[in-house]
Amino acid sequence: MKIWHFTEQAYHPAWKVPGALRVTFPQYHCDPAEAGQLLNRYLDEYLLADELGLNIMVNEHHATATCMSTSVMTTLAILARQTKKARLLALGIPLANRSNPLRVAEEIAMADCLSGGRIEVGFVKGSPLEVVISNRQPTRFMDRFWEAHDLILAAMSNEGENFAWEGEHFHYRTSALWPRPVQEPHPPMWGTVSSAMSARQYGKLGYTCATFLSGAATRSVFDGYRDAYVEEHGRLPSSDRLGYLAMVACASNRSEALRRAEEMKEYLFAAGRFDPQFRNIMGMNPAEVNLRMVQAEAEAKRTNKVSLISSGSVEAYVDAGLMFVGTPDDVYEQLAQFNTDVGGFGNLLMMGQAGLLNHADTADSLTLIAKEVAPRLAALSDVPQLEARYEEVG
């Protein structure tokens, strides 16, 4: 199992302001000097991760105090120049919100050249919160996503003459990608999913598939990916085709690790602070997705079920597989058990900094994980009981 350090690069000083923190949150709550200090601090932690032998993951969000990374490729371009060994994962680029996919291809290729071929790329649907900000139509959102995806891959992998693109959503008289990416035919591709149904698409493509904070649902998501991968490729995928994102707080003793986890979990509350009209933009989701959401809400009301994210303790988050917390031994044992429970995965997308966790605590936690947890996780093998499920393959 490989570890990727990740932080949303939050502007947490503004979280004390009541109300929504996303889309409608006024920008006058941001002190640019303080924002710059925090952004440089987060870059320092990414550089430490590289020194420690960890990989790096970066995302992007917009108009929010929960994430100041507004351009994933800008951040990765900086890290491509300053890091030495780490694989650099863009997870991800909200593709359907972009008006110029060819520009996205150029940014990826340039960063890949700067890094010497260490970039990995994930195109994501993006949050409904940001459709309004991008000024894009929510209808036929995924049609636009997949056309942009196809155009970018065609541009990055092209070794012949320049070509024209006349699609439904995008039109180019000519594509001339300068520079070309180092990795051929293009950098490794990722996708993010939250259900077994959406995981099937990436299983067919053979992309690395990641799910975020899914807890007990992770097994069904991974099984959906495996089923589709087997159908398309005739064999089981290796565990390095699957990734899981969770928070990790490590310390030399349990009480300190719990204190760090309490600081980190503030992110979960902050990320959910937005006005309800932005939760599900009309026309963005397919009818079946909207139906599942309505059914889930109705069931929650019927059973008086309270969201774990909004009300859970650190211990509850650990039990649910949303956080891994404790000494290096504790963290390893929790991850090893979760790995078995979900059938195996090869990429831990580790939120090693979140919420109010300060730099010193983040650095110490990263160091302990890299030195005392990562070597043991690297030795984890694929879960053997999967072979029985797919024994007829081949």
C-alpha positions in Angstrom: 0.0 0.0 0.0 1.3 3.5 -1.0 0.5 6.6 1.1 -0.4 9.9 -0.5 -0.3 13.0 1.8 -3.2 15.3 1.3 -4.5 18.6 2.8 -7.4 20.8 1.6 -5.2 23.8 2.4 -8.0 25.5 4.4 -8.3 29.1 5.6 -9.4 27.9 9.1 -9.1 31.4 10.8 -12.4 32.3 9.1 -14.3 29.3 10.5 -15.3 31.2 13.6 -17.6 33.4 11.5 -21.2 31.9 11.7 -23.1 30.7 8.7 -22.1 29.2 5.3 -18.4 28.9 4.4 -18.9 28.0 0.8 -20.2 29.9 -2.3 -21.8 32.8 -0.5 -19.1 33.5 2.1 -17.8 37.1 1.6 -14.2 37.4 0.6 -13.5 40.2 3.0 -13.2 37.6 5.7 -9.8 36.6 4.1 -6.6 38.3 5.1 -4.3 37.8 2.1 -1.1 37.9 4.2 -2.4 35.2 6.5 -3.6 33.2 3.5 -0.1 33.4 2.0 1.4 32.2 5.2 -0.9 29.2 5.4 -0.4 28.3 1.8 3.4 28.3 2.2 3.0 26.3 5.4 1.0 23.6 3.5 3.6 23.6 0.7 6.3 23.0 3.4 4.3 20.0 4.6 4.1 18.6 1.1 7.8 19.0 0.8 8.3 17.2 4.1 6.2 14.4 2.8 8.5 14.1 -0.2 11.6 14.0 2.0 9.9 11.3 4.1 9.2 9.1 1.0 5.5 9.7 0.9 3.6 10.6 -2.3 1.4 13.7 -2.7 -2.2 14.4 -3.6 -3.7 17.8 -4.3 -7.3 18.8 -5.1 -9.1 22.1 -5.8 -12.3 23.9 -4.7 -13.6 27.4 -5.3 -15.2 30.3 -3.3 -14.7 28.6 0.1 -12.7 29.0 3.3 -12.4 25.2 3.5 -9.9 24.9 0.6 -7.6 27.6 -0.8 -6.2 25.4 -3.5 -8.1 26.9 -6.4 -6.0 25.4 -9.2 -4.7 21.9 -8.7 -2.2 22.2 -11.5 -0.8 25.4 -10.2 0.0 23.7 -6.9 1.4 20.7 -8.7 3.6 22.8 -10.9 5.2 24.3 -7.8 5.7 20.8 -6.3 6.9 19.4 -9.6 9.9 21.8 -9.4 10.5 21.5 -5.6 10.0 17.8 -4.9 12.4 15.0 -5.9 10.8 11.6 -5.6 7.1 11.8 -4.8 4.4 10.9 -7.3 2.2 13.9 -7.7 -1.5 13.2 -7.9 -4.1 15.7 -9.2 -7.4 14.5 -7.7 -8.8 16.3 -9.1 -9.6 18.6 -12.0 -13.4 19.4 -12.2 -13.4 18.9 -15.9 -17.0 19.8 -16.9 -16.5 23.2 -15.2 -13.6 24.1 -17.6 -14.3 25.9 -20.8 -11.0 25.0 -22.5 -10.0 21.3 -22.1 -7.0 21.8 -24.4 -5.6 24.2 -21.8 -6.0 21.5 -19.2 -4.0 19.1 -21.3 -1.3 21.8 -21.7 -1.1 22.3 -17.9 -0.8 18.6 -17.2 1.9 18.1 -19.9 3.9 21.1 -18.6 3.8 19.8 -15.0 4.7 16.3 -16.1 7.8 17.7 -17.9 8.8 19.8 -14.9 8.5 16.8 -12.6 10.4 14.4 -14.9 7.3 12.3 -15.4 5.8 12.1 -11.9 2.3 13.5 -12.5 -0.9 11.4 -12.1 -4.2 12.8 -13.1 -7.8 12.5 -11.9 -10.7 14.2 -13.6 -13.6 14.7 -11.3 -17.2 15.6 -11.6 -16.7 18.3 -9.0 -19.1 19.6 -6.3 -22.6 20.8 -7.2 -21.6 23.8 -5.0 -19.3 25.0 -7.7 -21.5 24.8 -10.8 -22.9 28.2 -10.0 -19.4 29.7 -9.6 -18.1 28.2 -12.9 -21.1 29.7 -14.8 -21.6 26.4 -16.6 -24.9 24.7 -17.4 -25.7 21.8 -15.0 -27.7 19.9 -17.6 -25.8 17.3 -19.7 -22.9 17.8 -17.2 -21.4 14.4 -17.7 -21.7 14.5 -21.4 -19.5 17.5 -21.3 -17.2 15.8 -18.8 -16.6 12.7 -21.0 -16.1 14.7 -24.2 -13.5 16.9 -22.5 -11.9 13.7 -21.1 -11.6 12.2 -24.6 -10.2 15.4 -26.1 -7.5 15.7 -23.4 -6.4 12.1 -23.7 -6.3 12.4 -27.5 -4.1 15.5 -27.3 -1.7 14.1 -24.7 -1.2 10.8 -26.5 -1.1 12.2 -30.1 2.2 11.4 -31.8 1.1 12.2 -35.4 0.0 15.4 -37.1 -2.1 18.0 -35.3 -5.8 17.2 -35.5 -9.1 19.2 -35.5 -11.8 18.5 -32.9 -15.4 19.1 -33.8 -17.5 17.7 -30.9 -20.8 18.5 -29.5 -19.4 20.7 -26.7 -15.9 21.7 -27.8 -14.5 22.8 -31.1 -10.8 23.3 -32.1 -9.5 24.0 -35.6 -6.2 22.4 -34.5 -4.6 20.9 -31.4 -0.9 21.4 -31.0 0.2 20.3 -27.5 3.5 21.9 -26.5 5.2 20.5 -24.6 4.2 16.8 -24.7 4.0 14.9 -21.4 7.0 12.8 -20.5 4.8 9.7 -19.6 3.5 7.9 -22.7 0.9 7.7 -23.9 -0.2 10.0 -21.0 0.2 10.2 -17.2 -1.7 7.5 -15.2 -5.4 8.2 -14.8 -7.6 8.2 -11.8 -11.3 8.6 -11.0 -13.3 9.3 -7.9 -16.6 7.6 -7.1 -19.2 7.2 -4.3 -21.1 4.2 -5.5 -20.6 0.7 -7.0 -22.5 2.0 -10.1 -20.1 4.8 -10.8 -17.1 2.6 -9.9 -18.0 0.3 -12.8 -17.2 3.0 -15.4 -13.6 3.2 -14.1 -13.3 -0.5 -13.8 -14.0 -0.9 -17.5 -11.4 1.9 -18.3 -8.9 0.3 -16.0 -8.2 3.7 -14.2 -7.3 3.8 -10.6 -10.5 4.3 -8.6 -10.7 6.2 -5.3 -13.6 6.7 -2.9 -13.6 9.3 -0.1 -14.7 8.8 3.5 -17.0 6.0 2.5 -16.6 3.8 5.5 -18.6 0.6 5.4 -19.8 1.4 1.8 -16.3 1.1 0.5 -16.5 -2.7 0.1 -19.5 -2.4 -2.3 -17.8 0.4 -4.2 -14.6 -1.6 -4.7 -16.6 -4.8 -5.6 -18.4 -2.8 -8.3 -15.0 -1.8 -9.7 -13.7 -5.3 -9.5 -16.7 -6.8 -11.2 -16.5 -4.4 -14.1 -12.7 -4.8 -14.4 -13.0 -8.6 -14.6 -15.8 -8.3 -17.2 -13.7 -6.0 -19.3 -10.2 -7.3 -18.8 -10.7 -10.9 -17.9 -8.7 -10.8 -14.6 -8.8 -9.3 -11.2 -7.3 -5.9 -10.8 -4.3 -5.5 -8.5 -5.0 -3.6 -5.3 -3.0 -0.6 -6.6 -6.0 0.1 -8.8 -8.0 1.1 -5.7 -7.7 4.0 -3.3 -9.4 5.2 -0.1 -9.3 8.7 1.5 -9.5 9.1 5.2 -8.0 11.2 8.0 -5.0 9.9 9.9 -3.7 11.3 13.2 -0.7 9.6 14.6 1.4 10.3 17.8 3.7 8.6 20.1 0.9 8.0 22.6 -2.9 7.6 22.2 -4.0 10.6 24.2 -2.0 12.9 22.0 -3.2 11.2 18.9 -6.8 11.7 20.1 -6.1 15.4 20.7 -4.8 15.8 17.2 -7.8 14.0 15.8 -10.1 16.3 17.6 -8.3 19.3 15.9 -8.6 17.6 12.5 -12.3 16.7 12.7 -13.3 20.3 12.7 -12.8 20.2 8.9 -15.8 17.8 8.6 -18.1 20.3 10.3 -16.7 23.2 8.2 -17.0 21.4 4.9 -20.7 20.9 5.5 -21.5 24.6 6.1 -23.2 25.8 3.0 -26.6 27.0 1.9 -29.0 24.1 1.1 -29.9 25.4 -2.4 -26.4 24.5 -3.6 -26.5 20.9 -2.4 -28.2 19.5 -5.5 -28.3 21.8 -8.5 -31.3 21.1 -10.7 -30.4 19.2 -13.9 -26.9 18.1 -12.7 -27.6 14.6 -11.4 -29.4 11.8 -13.3 -32.9 10.9 -12.2 -31.8 7.7 -10.5 -29.2 9.5 -8.4 -31.9 12.1 -7.3 -34.2 9.2 -6.4 -31.6 7.5 -4.2 -31.0 10.8 -2.4 -34.7 11.4 -1.8 -35.0 7.8 -0.5 -32.0 8.2 1.8 -33.3 11.4 3.2 -36.7 9.9 3.8 -35.2 6.9 5.6 -33.1 9.1 7.8 -36.1 11.1 8.8 -38.2 7.9 9.4 -35.5 6.4 11.7 -34.4 9.7 13.2 -30.9 8.9 12.0 -28.3 11.6 12.7 -25.4 12.1 10.3 -22.2 10.6 11.6 -20.2 13.3 9.9 -22.0 16.1 11.7 -22.3 14.5 15.2 -19.7 11.7 15.6 -16.9 11.4 18.1 -13.3 10.5 17.1 -13.9 7.0 18.4 -17.1 6.7 16.2 -15.1 8.0 13.2 -12.5 5.3 13.8 -15.1 2.6 14.1 -16.7 3.8 10.9 -13.4 3.8 9.0 -13.4 7.6 8.4 -10.3 8.2 10.6 -7.3 6.1 11.7 -6.0 7.4 15.0 -3.4 6.4 17.6 0.1 5.3 17.9 1.9 3.9 14.9 0.9 0.4 16.0 -2.7 1.4 16.4 -2.8 3.1 13.0 -1.3 0.1 11.2 -3.6 -2.3 12.9 -6.7 -0.2 12.1 -5.6 0.1 8.4 -4.8 -3.5 8.1 -8.2 -4.5 9.4 -10.0 -2.0 7.1 -7.9 -3.3 4.2 -9.2 -6.8 4.9 -12.8 -5.7 5.4 -12.9 -3.9 2.0 -11.1 -6.6 0.0 -7.8 -4.8 -0.3 -6.7 -1.4 -1.7 -3.3 -0.2 -2.7 -3.5 3.6 -2.1 -4.2 5.4 1.2 -5.1 8.9 0.3 -4.2 10.3 3.7 -5.6 13.5 5.0 -2.5 14.1 7.1 -3.5 17.7 7.9 -7.0 18.9 8.4 -9.0 21.3 10.4 -7.1 23.2 13.1 -4.1 20.9 13.3 -0.9 23.0 13.5 2.3 22.6 11.6 4.4 21.0 14.4 1.7 18.4 15.1 1.3 17.7 11.3 5.0 17.3 10.8 5.4 14.9 13.8 2.4 12.8 12.7 3.7 12.6 9.1 7.2 11.6 10.3 5.8 8.8 12.5 3.6 7.5 9.7 6.4 7.6 7.2 8.9 5.9 9.4 6.8 3.4 11.4 3.6 2.8 9.5 4.4 3.1 5.8 7.0 0.3 5.7 4.5 -2.1 7.2 1.7 -1.0 4.9 4.0 -1.5 1.9 4.1 -5.2 2.8 0.4 -5.7 2.8 -0.7 -8.1 0.0 -3.9 -8.4 -1.9 -6.7 -10.0 0.1 -6.7 -13.8 -0.8 -10.4 -14.4 -0.3 -11.1 -12.4 -3.4 -9.7 -15.2 -5.6 -12.5 -17.5 -4.6 -15.1 -15.0 -5.7 -13.6 -14.7 -9.2 -12.1 -18.2 -9.5 -13.9 -18.8 -12.8 -12.2 -15.9 -14.5 -9.8 -17.0 -17.1 
